[in-house]
């Protein structure tokens, strides 16, 4: 595949369904034209072209990724979700396209931003601020974040939703689903409907800034006894349906800790794993997006800053009990109980061929092996991530039987995988067995 990456720049967001449909049409026609040209060349050369090879050439893959990134909104977000939730079952060509969308998005130009601010805050909105940076400090699939300082001295991070995002969610998801299905690359027997339905529901939730604001405040309350974390305050007077105003919290990207002293890396990673366990087994409420950009580290206060609660999910008692059973089985290395718990959560399907079941169970035993190690598990020295990735690739070569786990299980799987990757990225050692021990009994 090509190493092509688009550089984030100021690009207007298509704000109407017609405009967004036109972008999908342009992308499809461009890919079709490329396929026709390449197919004709192969026929002329005496070769019989394959649909798969014609569809996802490096040029077509780059075209698809660039167009989805340009559109932002649900078109981009659904690609991000699918790449994380179903990356191991997608062929490398398609997974690579969606994986590119996890990079930072383009941002709105000032001429599109200013009318949006007038609609939300009124024509005299600038009078409320001493300073408002037009160039965002971050941009993602649904919105972008700006620094601002109010007349009364508050330093803010202002999250602004792209125009038309909420209205276009259903149509964007349907259009991306059509592209996936038409590609002919989805494993036989894999029903993507649950993933797409959940992506649609999650997008509606993430586009609801009032909902995110409530969870922001709720986590601030839940973590009031945890001085190692900082959750920004919400500012209701500047928060609207499409804008979420928060206290600006300075901090460095967590990846920058890779060059920090070992004890600092260990401490931060341990805190995040401990938070994950509290979210799942105490709060029954989890911020499920493991994107590294959702965390910052403030060296001045030695605190981890928690950002972006749009993907927060609540878990019911039945799910919690199944996760607890799986956790206990993983810690004990009890293969039979782990198998049953994995079946309950939908990670395994008894209708699968026996060989596939054994392979998947082997992967679960491998994934839970850090929980069984006495003392800190060194993610930097471990090749656990590489082994799991290779096993997943080999499993993906056989597309005779696939199943999609329960949605709760997908979210937890995504969060754990993100934490494992982060711990490896910064080279941390984490005493997982010690962290889990208090939760092994009711």
FENVENVEN-V744380 format. One record per run of one state. SS is the DSSP state (~ for helix, > for strand, _ for the rest). FROM is the first residue (numbers start at 1). TO is the last residue. Records with the same first field share a line. If there is no record, write none. Layout:
SS: FROM-TO + FROM-TO
This chain:
_: 1-9 + 11-16 + 45-50 + 56-57 + 72-72 + 86-91 + 103-106 + 108-109 + 122-124 + 133-137 + 140-142 + 151-154 + 162-164 + 184-192 + 207-208 + 223-228 + 232-233 + 235-235 + 239-242 + 248-251 + 260-261 + 284-284 + 288-291 + 299-302 + 307-311 + 315-316 + 333-334 + 346-353 + 368-368 + 373-376 + 379-383 + 397-406 + 427-428 + 431-431 + 438-442
>: 10-10 + 107-107 + 129-132 + 138-139 + 143-150 + 155-161 + 229-231 + 234-234 + 243-247 + 252-253 + 285-287 + 295-298 + 303-306 + 312-314 + 377-378 + 429-430
~: 17-44 + 51-55 + 58-71 + 73-85 + 92-102 + 110-121 + 125-128 + 165-183 + 193-206 + 209-222 + 236-238 + 254-259 + 262-283 + 292-294 + 317-332 + 335-345 + 354-367 + 369-372 + 384-396 + 407-426 + 432-437
